[in-house]
Amino acid sequence: MAENQGSASKSPKDNHGPLVKTGPTAGQNRSRNIDGRWRAKRSDAGKTRSR
């Protein structure tokens, strides 16, 4: 996990895309949708689950 923290300081130009800031994939490049748009985080990310 320590190796992707170092890449978070690189610019999106060097990484060929925006970096994920929080979550289990933090520090990695954001993925793309099928139509080519950058994938957005889920709208329910970070919210507690209702029981």
Secondary structure as the mmCIF struct_conf table of DSSP 4:
data_model
#
loop_
_struct_conf.conf_type_id
_struct_conf.id
_struct_conf.beg_label_comp_id
_struct_conf.beg_label_asym_id
_struct_conf.beg_label_seq_id
_struct_conf.end_label_comp_id
_struct_conf.end_label_asym_id
_struct_conf.end_label_seq_id
HELX_RH_AL_P HELX_RH_AL_P1 ALA A 2 GLY A 6
HELX_RH_3T_P HELX_RH_3T_P1 SER A 7 SER A 9
BEND BEND1 LYS A 10 LYS A 10
HELX_RH_AL_P HELX_RH_AL_P2 PRO A 12 ASN A 15
TURN_TY1_P TURN_TY1_P1 HIS A 16 HIS A 16
BEND BEND2 GLY A 17 GLY A 17
HELX_LH_PP_P HELX_LH_PP_P1 PRO A 18 PRO A 18
STRN STRN1 LEU A 19 LEU A 19
HELX_LH_PP_P HELX_LH_PP_P2 VAL A 20 VAL A 20
BEND BEND3 THR A 22 GLY A 23
TURN_TY1_P TURN_TY1_P2 PRO A 24 GLY A 27
BEND BEND4 GLN A 28 GLN A 28
STRN STRN2 ASN A 29 ASN A 29
HELX_LH_PP_P HELX_LH_PP_P3 ARG A 30 SER A 31
STRN STRN3 ARG A 32 ARG A 32
TURN_TY1_P TURN_TY1_P3 ILE A 34 ASP A 35
BEND BEND5 GLY A 36 GLY A 36
HELX_LH_PP_P HELX_LH_PP_P4 ARG A 37 ARG A 37
STRN STRN4 TRP A 38 TRP A 38
HELX_LH_PP_P HELX_LH_PP_P5 ARG A 39 ARG A 42
TURN_TY1_P TURN_TY1_P4 SER A 43 GLY A 46
HELX_LH_PP_P HELX_LH_PP_P6 LYS A 47 SER A 50
#
